[in-house]
Amino acid sequence: VEFQSALCYFFCSVLLLTPCFMSASNEHAFSVSLFLFVAYEFMVGIYSPCEGVIRSIYIPSDSRGAIMAIPTVIVNMAVAFAVVSTEAVSKQTSLAFVSLLLAAAGCLQLSLISKSDWLCISEWLGHAKSCSLQHICLLGHSVKDMILATGEIMHCGYKLSEGYDLEDD
């Protein structure tokens, strides 16, 4: 759960940072920004259940309400400050700052992962890499077989040119 949350933070950071590098005169700027915003909201939807699980792991249930009220006050003050400062700070600067904060949150989230979980993640990635390489090899053989079969259908198994047969390869 911690790793998935960190991935959500990093991905959201990239999604919010991308519009900072787009020119406002670009004709696709609005549609790209809209797509990035929808993708950001999708990632927030993925993160929300993770937040509940992490909260139940790290915060004791008898004091969860009181502990969760403190960050809510801080967030509300930050939102009020951001609304007041909208005239003084550009949108690109705001997005870059929020993106930086999300990247920092992703790094902090990674610090919660135990060594045994890192080993499991490493083993899983190694297994996924070997499986994907096997699928690529199988795909290569399948494409070759498909090309040979297509050539045989089109040429009825005859030689394409002198000294070259489809089944020699």
Order of alpha helices (4+ residues) and beta strands (2+ residues): alpha-alpha-alpha-alpha-alpha
